[in-house]
């Protein structure tokens, strides 16, 4: 469900949308925290850095790591959407086949039952 349909779906959809946004926010804050921790671990190994060099490395590493994470998440979201579209198309195709076969099978079964009933 996208933002346009959520706006028309009522309070439950709004709650669901809000929870998804909160989950995304918390996930992103965790990623930023991990990036900062990794940057600090890197700087701790480079004991010769001055304070300003350390600060610049912390900022640059955290920024680069956040950009890479965002890029990865966007690619994953795009792939998720592609897979969803593929599976929805396959589901529609399968549903059409099942309905078609049922439309053929039900009259055939009814015919066989009627023939057997008349034969007895």
N, C-alpha and C positions, 0 to 999 in steps of 0.2 A: 504494500500500500504506500503510495507516495503522499507528499504533503497536501496535494490537491484533494485526494479522496479522503484523507484523514480529517480534513476540515469539515466534511459533510457526513462523517460516519458516527459522530456522537462522542460522548464523554469517554467511553471505553477506548476508542481509537486514539483520542487525545492523550489519555493516560499512557497507552502503549507507546505512542510517539515520544512522549516526554521521557519515559523510561529508556527508550533506545538512545535518545540524545544524552541522557545522564550516563548511560553505559559507555557511549562513545567518548564523552568528556573524561570520565574516569580512566578509560583505557589510554587516552592520549596523555593525560597527566602522568600515568605510570610509565609510558614510553619516554616522556621528557625527563622524569626522575631517573630512569635507567641510563639515559644518555648523559645526564649530569654526573651520575655515579661513575660511569665508564671514563668520562673525561677526567674526573678527579683521580681515579686510579692510574690513568696514564700520566698525569702530571706528578703524582707521587713518585713514580718510577724515574722521572726526570728531575732529580734533586737540584740540578744546576740552574734551573729556570729562575729568572727574577720574578718578582711579584707581578709586574705588568705583563711579562711573557706568559706567566701561568694563567693570568686572567684572560689574556687574548686566546690562548690555546683552549681554555675551558669554553669560552664563547664560541670559537670557531668549530671545535669538535661537536659541541652540543647542537649548534645550528646545522652543521652538515649532517649529523646523525638524524636530527628531526626531519630534515628535508628528504633524506633517503627513506626514512620510515613512511613519510607521507606519500612519497612516490610508490613505494611498495603497496601501501594500503589502497591507493587509487587503482593500481593494476589489478589487485585482488578483487576489488569491487567491480571493476569492468569485467573481469573473467566470471565472477559470480553472476552478473547480469546476463552474460552470453550463455552460460550454462542454464540459467533459469529459462531463458527464451528457448533454448534447444529442448529442454525437458518439457516445457509447456507445449511446444509444437508436437513433440512425440506423443505426449499424453492425448492431445486432441486427435491425432491420427489414430492412435490405438482405440480411443473411445469410439471414433467413427467406425472402425472395423468391427468392434464388438457389437455396436448397435446394428450394423449391417448384417452381421452373421445372425444375431438374435432375430432380426426381422425375417430372415430366411428360415431359421431353425424352428421358430415357434409355429408357423403354419405347417411346416413339415411334420412336426411332432403331433400337432392336432390332427392332421390328415391320417397319420399312422394310427393314432388312437381311435379315430372314427372308423377306419377300415377294420381294425381288430375288433371293435365293438360290434360292427355289422357282421363280421365273419363268425362271431360266436353265437 
